Amino acid sequence: MTCSPSRQSWLRRVLDCDQKAAPPPATDCSCKPNISGTTALPARASPRAMKDPDHAGPQHFANADAPAHSAAPLASLFACESRDHRAHYPPTNPTHACGTSRPEDNRAPAVIMKKMPYPFRFAMCNEAFERRPFTEVCRTLRTVGYTGIELAPFTLGDDPLALRAAQRRELRDIIVGEGLDFVGLHWLLVVPFPIHVTTPDLALRERSWQYVRGLIDLCADLSPDGGADDSHGIMVFGSPKQRSSTGGITAAQAVRNYVAGLAGIAGHAEDRGVTILVEALPHSQSDVIHTLEEAVAVVREINSPAVKTMFDTHNAEDETEPHAQLIESHYDLIRHIHLNEMNGGHPGTANYDFAPIFAILRKLAYKGWVSVEAFDFAAGAETIASESLEHMKKAASASGRLSE
């Protein structure tokens, strides 16, 4: 093997100083230098996600909490699968111990990358904006920093099922045009006509479930087509007044009517790509399905991919387990999270500690939405939106320290 003149000159000077130097690399090495001087981004993280983690899409979630990747300059410049040739090259220090100058190293320094925050997806329920124009609501949420909007059907009109196909497309296009994703529906059965899904009045009960079936179509119609998983939104099934026992039947009988009705529309929900979420409500609101465990029992009995459950901090007053532990116990069936204070205020106005919730969601690599659902609108929609998002982001940041 013959060294190049510059390499020979350097080697001679080193030997003159009575120092041992490793020979230059063999000429048959298949390594190719990385002349870009850059280090690779973490797996599956796009440049946009690196600049703005809040806009990271679902494709980044699997590795979003992985340790940041960085590489030393020498390692990034000469990557060889067979062996490490860094020992064959002189140190990066341009001056030898004896004062002899060595070849200048022009390679770029390593890029030190900070650990990316977990990309939680934040949305807000729209009823806090009351009668504001829909475009203005969407624009405000996006300006504040949300990426999703969750709709209460009653905000779309006295009878939201009366919306024609063109009107539904218009709403969908406004959401997309303002840079938001449609999350789904909640407060499903607030309408100015009789609706009750567990009543012993069979005719009324059947009409009520037909109405829920119509909401499935509305939810699907408001969702853009072409999603990777064919998902067309979620429907949070709370509606305490419209599901509680009535007409002289017991709570147990009301639960049976609820299960039968929900099972009857599950197939249609599956066909439309909509997921109905059984929401647990405390005794102060309803006597039908008041703990997450009871909600899970209903979901397992129906056994449909279109029927799952969710967790709402405000509705967890009857739960005896720590809320984070509760989420972990039933995580396989949880598809959505509502955050608010236990008193119904927006996050940050009372003393609920959201950090453990975010910590367990981070640990479990939760990919769904985290929505703000406030019940007290006195502060004004913009204040509720901005203060809630700021508080949730702080809690999410603190959750990273809890999970380390």
C-alpha positions as CSV (number, residue, x, y, z in Angstrom):
1,M,0.0,0.0,0.0
2,T,1.4,3.5,-0.9
3,C,0.4,6.5,1.0
4,S,-0.3,9.8,-0.9
5,P,2.4,12.5,-0.7
6,S,0.5,14.6,1.8
7,R,-0.2,11.5,3.9
8,Q,3.5,10.5,3.8
9,S,4.6,14.0,4.7
10,W,2.3,14.0,7.7
11,L,3.4,10.6,8.8
12,R,7.1,11.5,8.5
13,R,6.7,14.5,10.8
14,V,4.8,12.4,13.3
15,L,7.5,9.8,13.4
16,D,10.2,12.5,13.7
17,C,8.5,13.4,17.0
18,D,9.0,9.8,18.2
19,Q,5.2,9.3,18.1
20,K,3.4,6.3,16.8
21,A,0.7,6.9,14.3
22,A,-1.7,4.5,12.9
23,P,-1.5,3.8,9.1
24,P,-4.0,5.4,6.9
25,P,-6.9,3.3,5.8
26,A,-6.7,0.5,3.3
27,T,-7.3,1.6,-0.3
28,D,-9.9,-1.1,-0.8
29,C,-12.3,0.2,1.9
30,S,-15.8,0.5,0.5
31,C,-16.6,3.3,2.9
32,K,-17.8,6.5,1.3
33,P,-17.5,9.8,3.1
34,N,-20.7,11.7,4.0
35,I,-19.6,15.1,2.6
36,S,-22.8,16.8,3.7
37,G,-21.6,17.2,7.3
38,T,-25.1,16.7,8.6
39,T,-26.6,14.2,11.0
40,A,-29.7,12.2,10.3
41,L,-33.0,13.3,11.7
42,P,-34.7,10.9,14.2
43,A,-36.6,8.1,12.5
44,R,-39.8,9.1,10.7
45,A,-39.6,12.7,11.9
46,S,-40.1,15.2,9.1
47,P,-38.3,18.6,8.9
48,R,-41.7,20.3,9.5
49,A,-42.2,18.2,12.7
50,M,-38.7,19.2,13.9
51,K,-39.5,22.9,13.4
52,D,-43.0,22.8,14.8
53,P,-43.8,19.7,16.9
54,D,-47.3,20.9,17.5
55,H,-48.0,20.2,13.8
56,A,-46.6,16.7,13.8
57,G,-49.1,14.4,12.1
58,P,-50.1,10.9,13.2
59,Q,-47.3,9.4,11.2
60,H,-44.8,10.7,13.7
61,F,-46.4,9.2,16.9
62,A,-44.7,5.8,16.9
63,N,-41.3,7.2,17.4
64,A,-42.1,10.7,18.6
65,D,-40.8,10.1,22.1
66,A,-37.6,8.3,21.0
67,P,-34.3,9.7,22.2
68,A,-32.8,12.4,20.0
69,H,-30.2,11.1,17.6
70,S,-26.8,12.8,17.1
71,A,-23.5,11.7,15.7
72,A,-19.9,12.8,16.2
73,P,-18.3,14.3,13.1
74,L,-15.9,11.4,12.5
75,A,-18.6,8.8,12.8
76,S,-20.9,10.6,10.4
77,L,-18.2,11.2,7.8
78,F,-17.0,7.6,7.5
79,A,-19.7,5.1,8.1
80,C,-18.5,1.5,7.5
81,E,-20.6,-1.6,8.3
82,S,-17.5,-3.8,8.5
83,R,-15.3,-1.9,11.0
84,D,-14.6,1.5,12.4
85,H,-11.8,3.3,10.6
86,R,-11.7,6.4,12.8
87,A,-8.5,5.1,14.4
88,H,-6.7,5.4,11.1
89,Y,-7.1,9.1,10.9
90,P,-5.3,11.8,12.9
91,P,-7.0,13.5,15.8
92,T,-9.0,16.5,15.0
93,N,-6.6,18.7,17.0
94,P,-4.5,20.3,14.2
95,T,-1.4,20.6,16.3
96,H,0.7,17.6,17.4
97,A,2.1,17.4,20.9
98,C,5.5,18.5,19.6
99,G,4.0,21.5,17.9
100,T,3.9,20.1,14.4
101,S,0.8,21.0,12.4
102,R,-1.3,18.3,11.1
103,P,-3.7,18.4,8.1
104,E,-6.6,20.7,8.8
105,D,-9.9,19.0,9.6
106,N,-12.6,20.8,7.7
107,R,-15.4,18.6,8.7
108,A,-18.6,20.1,10.1
109,P,-19.2,19.8,13.8
110,A,-21.9,17.4,15.1
111,V,-25.5,18.7,15.3
112,I,-26.8,18.5,18.8
113,M,-30.5,17.8,18.6
114,K,-32.8,18.3,21.5
115,K,-35.4,15.7,22.5
116,M,-38.7,16.4,20.7
117,P,-41.7,17.0,22.9
118,Y,-44.4,14.3,22.5
119,P,-46.8,15.6,19.8
120,F,-50.1,15.6,21.6
121,R,-53.0,16.7,19.4
122,F,-55.1,19.4,21.0
123,A,-58.7,20.3,20.0
124,M,-61.5,22.3,21.5
125,C,-65.2,21.9,21.7
126,N,-67.0,24.6,19.8
127,E,-70.0,25.4,22.0
128,A,-67.9,27.9,24.0
129,F,-68.1,30.2,21.0
130,E,-71.9,30.1,21.2
131,R,-73.4,31.9,18.1
132,R,-70.1,33.1,16.5
133,P,-69.7,32.6,12.7
134,F,-68.3,29.2,12.0
135,T,-65.4,30.4,9.9
136,E,-64.4,32.8,12.7
137,V,-64.5,30.0,15.3
138,C,-62.2,27.8,13.2
139,R,-59.8,30.6,12.5
140,T,-59.6,31.6,16.1
141,L,-58.8,28.1,17.2
142,R,-56.1,27.7,14.6
143,T,-54.6,31.1,15.5
144,V,-54.5,30.2,19.2
145,G,-52.7,27.0,18.3
146,Y,-55.2,24.1,18.1
147,T,-55.2,21.7,15.3
148,G,-58.6,20.1,15.8
149,I,-62.2,21.1,16.4
150,E,-65.0,19.0,18.1
151,L,-68.6,20.0,17.3
152,A,-71.8,19.9,19.3
153,P,-74.5,19.2,16.8
154,F,-77.0,21.7,18.4
155,T,-74.6,24.6,17.4
156,L,-75.3,23.8,13.8
157,G,-79.0,24.4,14.0
158,D,-82.2,23.3,15.8
159,D,-82.1,20.1,13.7
160,P,-78.6,19.4,12.5
161,L,-79.8,16.4,10.5
162,A,-81.7,18.9,8.3
163,L,-78.4,20.2,6.9
164,R,-78.3,19.4,3.2
165,A,-75.3,17.7,1.6
166,A,-74.0,21.0,0.2
167,Q,-74.2,22.6,3.6
168,R,-72.3,19.7,5.1
169,R,-69.6,20.0,2.5
170,E,-69.3,23.7,3.1
171,L,-68.7,23.2,6.9
172,R,-66.2,20.5,6.1
173,D,-64.3,22.7,3.6
174,I,-64.3,25.6,6.1
175,I,-62.6,23.4,8.7
176,V,-60.0,22.2,6.3
177,G,-59.5,25.6,4.8
178,E,-58.8,27.1,8.2
179,G,-56.1,24.5,8.8
180,L,-58.0,22.3,11.3
181,D,-59.0,18.6,11.5
182,F,-62.5,17.6,12.3
183,V,-62.4,15.5,15.5
184,G,-66.0,14.5,15.8
185,L,-69.3,15.2,17.7
186,H,-70.3,15.4,21.4
187,W,-73.4,16.6,23.3
188,L,-75.3,14.5,20.7
189,L,-78.9,14.6,21.9
190,V,-79.5,18.3,22.8
191,V,-82.5,19.0,20.5
192,P,-85.8,20.9,20.9
193,F,-87.9,17.8,20.4
194,P,-88.3,14.6,22.5
195,I,-85.4,12.2,22.3
196,H,-84.7,9.4,24.8
197,V,-82.7,6.2,24.0
198,T,-83.7,4.1,27.0
199,T,-87.4,5.0,27.5
200,P,-89.9,2.1,27.8
201,D,-91.9,3.9,25.1
202,L,-90.8,1.7,22.2
203,A,-91.9,4.1,19.5
204,L,-89.9,7.1,21.0
205,R,-86.9,4.9,21.7
206,E,-86.8,3.7,18.1
207,R,-87.1,7.2,16.8
208,S,-84.3,8.3,19.1
209,W,-81.9,5.6,17.9
210,Q,-82.8,6.6,14.3
211,Y,-81.7,10.1,15.2
212,V,-78.4,8.8,16.5
213,R,-78.0,6.8,13.2
214,G,-78.5,10.1,11.4
215,L,-75.8,11.7,13.5
216,I,-73.4,9.0,12.4
217,D,-74.0,10.1,8.8
218,L,-73.5,13.8,9.8
219,C,-70.2,12.9,11.5
220,A,-69.0,11.0,8.5
221,D,-70.1,13.7,6.1
222,L,-68.1,16.4,8.0
223,S,-64.9,14.3,7.8
224,P,-62.6,14.6,4.8
225,D,-62.3,11.5,2.7
226,G,-59.1,9.8,2.0
227,G,-57.8,9.2,5.5
228,A,-55.2,6.6,5.9
229,D,-57.3,4.5,8.3
230,D,-60.7,5.4,6.8
231,S,-61.6,7.1,10.1
232,H,-64.5,9.6,9.9
233,G,-64.5,10.9,13.4
234,I,-65.7,10.0,16.8
235,M,-69.1,10.5,18.6
236,V,-68.9,11.0,22.4
237,F,-72.2,9.5,23.7
238,G,-72.9,11.3,26.9
239,S,-76.3,12.9,26.9
240,P,-77.3,12.2,30.6
241,K,-80.9,13.4,30.4
242,Q,-81.6,11.4,27.2
243,R,-80.3,8.1,28.6
244,S,-81.1,8.0,32.3
245,S,-83.9,5.7,33.5
246,T,-87.4,7.0,33.0
247,G,-91.0,5.9,32.8
248,G,-90.8,3.6,35.8
249,I,-88.0,1.3,34.6
250,T,-84.9,0.6,36.7
251,A,-81.4,1.7,36.0
252,A,-80.5,-1.9,35.0
253,Q,-83.4,-2.0,32.5
254,A,-82.3,1.3,31.1
255,V,-78.8,-0.1,30.6
256,R,-80.2,-3.0,28.7
257,N,-82.2,-0.7,26.4
258,Y,-79.1,1.4,25.9
259,V,-77.0,-1.6,25.0
260,A,-79.6,-3.0,22.6
261,G,-80.0,0.3,20.8
262,L,-76.3,0.9,20.5
263,A,-75.7,-2.6,19.2
264,G,-78.4,-2.0,16.6
265,I,-76.5,1.0,15.0
266,A,-72.9,-0.3,15.5
267,G,-72.8,-1.9,12.1
268,H,-73.8,1.4,10.4
269,A,-71.2,3.3,12.3
270,E,-68.6,0.7,11.2
271,D,-69.7,1.1,7.6
272,R,-69.3,4.9,7.8
273,G,-65.9,4.8,9.6
274,V,-67.3,6.5,12.7
275,T,-66.4,5.4,16.3
276,I,-69.1,5.8,19.0
277,L,-67.6,6.4,22.4
278,V,-69.6,5.3,25.5
279,E,-69.0,8.1,28.0
280,A,-69.2,7.3,31.7
281,L,-71.2,9.8,33.7
282,P,-71.3,10.2,37.5
283,H,-74.4,9.6,39.6
284,S,-74.9,13.4,39.8
285,Q,-75.7,13.3,36.1
286,S,-77.1,9.9,35.3
287,D,-77.9,6.4,36.7
288,V,-76.9,4.7,33.5
289,I,-73.2,3.8,33.1
290,H,-71.5,6.0,35.6
291,T,-67.9,4.6,35.8
292,L,-65.3,3.8,33.2
293,E,-65.5,0.2,34.2
294,E,-69.2,0.1,33.4
295,A,-68.6,1.8,30.1
296,V,-65.9,-0.8,29.3
297,A,-68.4,-3.6,30.1
298,V,-70.8,-2.2,27.6
299,V,-68.1,-1.9,24.9
300,R,-67.0,-5.5,25.5
301,E,-70.6,-6.8,25.3
302,I,-71.3,-5.1,22.0
303,N,-67.9,-6.2,20.7
304,S,-67.8,-3.9,17.7
305,P,-64.8,-2.0,16.3
306,A,-67.1,1.0,16.0
307,V,-67.9,1.1,19.7
308,K,-65.2,2.1,22.2
309,T,-65.0,4.5,25.2
310,M,-63.2,7.6,26.3
311,F,-62.1,9.4,29.5
312,D,-63.3,12.8,30.8
313,T,-61.7,14.4,33.8
314,H,-64.9,16.3,34.7
315,N,-67.0,13.2,34.7
316,A,-64.7,11.1,36.9
317,E,-65.9,12.2,40.3
318,D,-67.2,8.8,41.2
319,E,-64.0,7.0,40.3
320,T,-62.0,5.6,43.2
321,E,-58.7,4.8,41.3
322,P,-56.2,7.5,40.4
323,H,-57.2,8.7,37.0
324,A,-53.9,8.0,35.3
325,Q,-54.1,4.4,36.6
326,L,-57.7,4.2,35.4
327,I,-56.7,5.2,31.9
328,E,-53.8,2.6,31.9
329,S,-56.1,-0.1,33.0
330,H,-58.6,0.4,30.2
331,Y,-56.4,2.0,27.6
332,D,-57.0,-0.7,24.9
333,L,-60.6,0.6,24.6
334,I,-60.0,4.4,25.1
335,R,-60.1,6.5,21.9
336,H,-60.5,10.0,23.1
337,I,-59.8,12.4,26.1
338,H,-61.7,15.3,27.4
339,L,-59.9,17.7,29.7
340,N,-61.6,20.2,32.1
341,E,-61.6,21.0,35.8
342,M,-63.7,18.9,38.0
343,N,-66.0,21.9,38.6
344,G,-66.5,22.3,34.8
345,G,-64.1,25.2,34.4
346,H,-61.5,25.2,31.7
347,P,-58.1,23.8,32.4
348,G,-56.0,25.9,34.7
349,T,-58.8,27.6,36.6
350,A,-58.9,25.2,39.5
351,N,-56.5,22.6,41.0
352,Y,-56.7,19.5,38.8
353,D,-53.2,18.1,38.1
354,F,-53.2,17.2,34.4
355,A,-49.5,16.2,34.3
356,P,-50.1,12.5,35.4
357,I,-52.7,12.2,32.7
358,F,-50.3,13.4,30.0
359,A,-47.6,11.2,31.5
360,I,-49.6,8.0,31.1
361,L,-50.7,9.0,27.7
362,R,-47.1,9.6,26.7
363,K,-46.1,6.3,28.2
364,L,-48.8,4.5,26.2
365,A,-48.0,6.4,23.0
366,Y,-51.5,7.8,22.8
367,K,-52.4,8.8,19.2
368,G,-55.8,10.3,19.7
369,W,-57.1,13.8,20.4
370,V,-57.1,15.7,23.7
371,S,-60.1,18.1,23.7
372,V,-61.0,21.0,25.9
373,E,-64.6,20.8,27.0
374,A,-65.5,23.7,29.2
375,F,-68.9,24.3,30.8
376,D,-68.4,27.8,32.1
377,F,-68.2,30.3,29.3
378,A,-68.0,33.4,31.4
379,A,-64.4,34.1,30.6
380,G,-65.1,34.3,26.8
381,A,-64.2,31.8,24.1
382,E,-60.8,33.3,23.2
383,T,-59.6,33.3,26.8
384,I,-60.8,29.8,27.4
385,A,-59.0,28.6,24.3
386,S,-55.7,30.3,24.9
387,E,-55.5,29.7,28.7
388,S,-56.5,26.1,28.3
389,L,-53.9,25.4,25.6
390,E,-51.2,27.1,27.5
391,H,-52.0,25.2,30.7
392,M,-52.2,21.8,28.8
393,K,-48.9,22.4,27.2
394,K,-47.3,23.1,30.5
395,A,-48.8,20.0,32.0
396,A,-47.6,18.0,29.0
397,S,-44.1,19.3,29.4
398,A,-44.1,18.5,33.1
399,S,-45.4,15.0,32.2
400,G,-42.1,14.4,30.3
401,R,-40.2,14.8,33.6
402,L,-42.6,12.5,35.4
403,S,-42.2,9.7,32.8
404,E,-38.3,9.9,32.8
